[in-house]
C-alpha cells in the first residue's frame, strides 16, 4: 500500500529523504544501472506519481542524491575543522577515506553525474545544483582556512578532479576484468585509496608550502 500524501513541510522533507534513500538502495543493488522511477517508487512504498511531485525525472533525482553526498562530505570536513586540535593533511585524507568507505555510491554516482545526468536535466536545474555545490565548497574552504591558511577554492577543485579522474581510470569493469585475466596491466588491480592519498598528499604539500620555488 502506498503512503498518504505529505502535507506539512517537515513531512515533505522526510519523504524527500526517504525517496533518496530508496534510490540509493536500488543503485547499490545493481551498480552502474540507473533504476527507473517505477522501481524507486516500489522501493520507497510510494506511488510513481508521488515521486514526480519531488523530482521531474530520474536524472534530477540522482543529481539530488549526488548533491546529498557532497553536502555530507562538506559537513564532515567542517566538523573536523571546527575541532580545537590542529588539522593536518593526514587528517584531511582520513576524513576523505572514511567518507568514501562509508558511502559506496558516491564515486560511481559522481562519475555519472558529470556525464549523463547533466546532459539530461534542464539548464536552470543544473545551474542551481552548481550554485549550491559551490556555496558548500566555499564554506568548506572557509572552515579549513584556520588550519591551512594557503588553501584555495582552486585546490579543492583540483582535489575533486583527482578523486574522480583516478576513480574513472581504476573503477572495476568487464574490460578491466578481462585485462586482469589475460595478464595485461590493469589499473583497477591497484589500491585506489592508497594511490589517491599519495597523489593528494603531494598536491596539497606543494600547494600549501610556504617555500618559494627557486
C-alpha positions as a printed NumPy array, in Angstrom:
array([[  0.   ,   0.   ,   0.   ],
       [  1.296,   3.435,  -0.903],
       [  1.726,   6.089,   1.761],
       [ -0.61 ,   9.105,   2.139],
       [  0.469,  12.41 ,   0.649],
       [  2.746,  14.534,   2.855],
       [  1.259,  17.94 ,   3.703],
       [  3.496,  19.602,   6.277],
       [  6.919,  20.947,   5.241],
       [  8.736,  18.669,   7.676],
       [  6.841,  15.641,   6.356],
       [  7.74 ,  16.593,   2.801],
       [ 11.404,  16.902,   3.775],
       [ 11.339,  13.463,   5.389],
       [  9.642,  11.982,   2.344],
       [ 12.219,  13.521,   0.01 ],
       [ 14.988,  11.929,   2.07 ],
       [ 13.142,   8.598,   2.01 ],
       [ 12.968,   8.773,  -1.789],
       [ 16.702,   9.441,  -1.996],
       [ 17.366,   6.566,   0.403],
       [ 15.297,   4.245,  -1.781],
       [ 17.095,   5.389,  -4.933],
       [ 20.481,   4.779,  -3.304],
       [ 19.477,   1.286,  -2.212],
       [ 18.326,   0.418,  -5.734],
       [ 21.51 ,   1.882,  -7.235],
       [ 23.715,  -0.192,  -4.907],
       [ 21.692,  -3.335,  -5.629],
       [ 22.681,  -3.09 ,  -9.309],
       [ 25.792,  -0.894,  -9.564],
       [ 26.019,   1.123, -12.752],
       [ 22.385,   0.61 , -13.745],
       [ 20.151,   3.576, -13.055],
       [ 16.833,   2.3  , -11.692],
       [ 13.566,   3.567, -13.122],
       [ 11.168,   5.82 , -11.273],
       [  8.795,   2.84 , -11.055],
       [ 11.453,   0.747,  -9.288],
       [ 12.241,   3.577,  -6.879],
       [  8.528,   4.039,  -6.186],
       [  8.207,   0.364,  -5.239],
       [ 11.329,   0.558,  -3.07 ],
       [ 10.06 ,   3.637,  -1.237],
       [  6.456,   2.447,  -0.902],
       [  5.153,   5.474,  -2.81 ],
       [  3.063,   5.908,  -5.924],
       [  5.123,   6.65 ,  -9.002],
       [  3.227,   9.923,  -9.463],
       [  4.297,  10.992,  -5.974],
       [  7.954,  10.811,  -6.983],
       [  7.274,  13.279,  -9.788],
       [  5.973,  15.776,  -7.235],
       [  9.507,  15.907,  -5.865],
       [ 11.643,  15.246,  -8.961],
       [ 10.762,  15.907, -12.578],
       [ 12.899,  12.981, -13.807],
       [ 15.079,  10.151, -12.573],
       [ 18.119,  12.15 , -13.711],
       [ 17.079,  15.05 , -11.476],
       [ 16.548,  12.585,  -8.625],
       [ 20.021,  11.104,  -8.938],
       [ 21.597,  14.536,  -9.26 ],
       [ 19.908,  15.362,  -5.944],
       [ 21.359,  12.183,  -4.45 ],
       [ 24.837,  13.191,  -5.624],
       [ 24.285,  16.621,  -4.07 ],
       [ 23.361,  14.959,  -0.784],
       [ 26.632,  13.037,  -0.871],
       [ 28.598,  16.241,  -1.442],
       [ 26.731,  18.017,   1.349],
       [ 27.543,  15.146,   3.716],
       [ 31.224,  15.313,   2.807],
       [ 31.395,  19.076,   3.311],
       [ 29.718,  18.53 ,   6.673],
       [ 32.351,  16.026,   7.75 ],
       [ 35.134,  18.379,   6.689],
       [ 33.6  ,  21.272,   8.633],
       [ 33.002,  19.083,  11.693],
       [ 36.679,  18.097,  11.829],
       [ 37.878,  21.624,  11.043],
       [ 35.896,  23.085,  13.948],
       [ 37.707,  20.917,  16.49 ],
       [ 40.34 ,  22.681,  18.576],
       [ 43.008,  20.138,  17.69 ],
       [ 45.047,  21.44 ,  14.708],
       [ 44.155,  19.757,  11.424],
       [ 46.859,  18.285,   9.197],
       [ 46.891,  16.998,   5.631],
       [ 46.765,  13.471,   7.053],
       [ 43.597,  14.383,   8.972],
       [ 42.008,  15.654,   5.76 ],
       [ 42.937,  12.443,   3.954],
       [ 41.473,  10.405,   6.82 ],
       [ 38.159,  12.281,   6.541],
       [ 38.099,  11.59 ,   2.797],
       [ 38.949,   7.896,   3.193],
       [ 36.221,   7.376,   5.798],
       [ 33.657,   9.153,   3.654],
       [ 34.46 ,   7.137,   0.525],
       [ 34.407,   3.914,   2.552],
       [ 31.123,   4.799,   4.257],
       [ 29.45 ,   5.983,   1.027],
       [ 29.966,   3.308,  -1.659],
       [ 27.564,   5.017,  -4.076],
       [ 29.5  ,   8.292,  -4.055],
       [ 32.218,   7.63 ,  -6.642],
       [ 30.173,   5.82 ,  -9.314],
       [ 27.331,   8.319,  -8.959],
       [ 29.713,  11.295,  -9.1  ],
       [ 31.143,   9.889, -12.316],
       [ 27.671,   9.536, -13.792],
       [ 26.55 ,  12.969, -12.594],
       [ 29.248,  14.754, -14.578],
       [ 28.289,  12.977, -17.759],
       [ 24.889,  11.531, -18.479],
       [ 22.919,  13.308, -15.767],
       [ 23.989,  16.865, -16.537],
       [ 23.054,  16.372, -20.186],
       [ 19.562,  15.266, -19.222],
       [ 18.493,  17.888, -16.702],
       [ 17.227,  21.385, -17.559],
       [ 19.971,  24.007, -17.71 ],
       [ 18.454,  26.042, -14.884],
       [ 18.279,  22.991, -12.624],
       [ 21.907,  22.225, -13.394],
       [ 22.906,  25.796, -12.581],
       [ 21.096,  25.687,  -9.242],
       [ 22.913,  22.449,  -8.416],
       [ 26.276,  24.029,  -9.236],
       [ 25.387,  27.157,  -7.272],
       [ 24.582,  25.196,  -4.119],
       [ 27.616,  22.96 ,  -4.562],
       [ 29.969,  25.925,  -4.893],
       [ 28.402,  27.508,  -1.797],
       [ 29.141,  24.313,   0.136],
       [ 32.653,  24.17 ,  -1.275],
       [ 33.339,  27.786,  -0.312],
       [ 32.046,  27.092,   3.208],
       [ 34.422,  24.121,   3.466],
       [ 37.346,  26.287,   2.333],
       [ 36.423,  28.908,   4.921],
       [ 36.276,  26.255,   7.662],
       [ 39.686,  24.893,   6.644],
       [ 41.424,  28.281,   6.425],
       [ 42.465,  28.423,  10.113],
       [ 44.314,  25.122,   9.626],
       [ 45.547,  25.691,   6.068],
       [ 45.985,  29.458,   5.509],
       [ 47.042,  28.986,   1.87 ],
       [ 44.075,  26.811,   0.903],
       [ 42.023,  27.973,  -2.098],
       [ 38.886,  27.002,  -3.946],
       [ 41.147,  26.012,  -6.823],
       [ 42.961,  23.455,  -4.663],
       [ 39.654,  21.906,  -3.611],
       [ 38.516,  21.698,  -7.227],
       [ 41.83 ,  20.134,  -8.261],
       [ 41.443,  17.608,  -5.455],
       [ 37.929,  16.705,  -6.582],
       [ 39.146,  16.315, -10.149],
       [ 41.855,  13.953,  -8.945],
       [ 39.405,  11.945,  -6.825],
       [ 37.019,  11.496,  -9.737],
       [ 39.606,  11.123, -12.512],
       [ 41.578,   8.411, -10.752],
       [ 38.356,   6.55 ,  -9.979],
       [ 37.323,   6.655, -13.627],
       [ 40.685,   5.137, -14.601],
       [ 40.597,   2.42 , -11.964],
       [ 36.941,   1.529, -11.433],
       [ 36.046,  -2.133, -11.979],
       [ 34.53 ,  -3.035, -15.332],
       [ 34.164,  -6.123, -17.562],
       [ 37.014,  -4.837, -19.748],
       [ 39.361,  -4.434, -16.796],
       [ 38.4  ,  -7.9  , -15.542],
       [ 39.393,  -9.309, -18.949],
       [ 42.652,  -7.344, -18.867],
       [ 43.443,  -8.829, -15.485],
       [ 42.501, -12.328, -16.623],
       [ 44.863, -12.081, -19.6  ],
       [ 47.687, -10.602, -17.516],
       [ 47.548,  -7.2  , -19.205],
       [ 48.314,  -4.202, -17.   ],
       [ 45.099,  -3.302, -15.226],
       [ 44.895,  -0.153, -13.087],
       [ 41.874,  -1.481, -11.216],
       [ 44.054,  -4.142,  -9.589],
       [ 45.856,  -1.38 ,  -7.702],
       [ 44.611,   0.094,  -4.421],
       [ 42.562,   3.158,  -5.364],
       [ 42.511,   4.779,  -1.922],
       [ 46.242,   4.376,  -1.368],
       [ 47.049,   5.779,  -4.801],
       [ 44.603,   8.63 ,  -4.278],
       [ 46.068,   9.566,  -0.917],
       [ 49.598,   9.554,  -2.332],
       [ 48.543,  11.865,  -5.174],
       [ 46.517,  14.213,  -2.954],
       [ 49.272,  14.358,  -0.343],
       [ 51.739,  15.535,  -2.986],
       [ 49.231,  18.039,  -4.4  ],
       [ 48.408,  19.553,  -1.016],
       [ 52.007,  19.684,   0.181],
       [ 53.007,  21.518,  -2.957],
       [ 50.053,  23.923,  -2.899],
       [ 50.259,  24.679,   0.819],
       [ 54.011,  25.006,   1.046],
       [ 55.275,  28.4  ,   2.2  ],
       [ 58.563,  27.897,   0.391],
       [ 59.13 ,  29.972,  -2.735],
       [ 60.274,  27.916,  -5.754],
       [ 63.82 ,  28.718,  -6.887]])
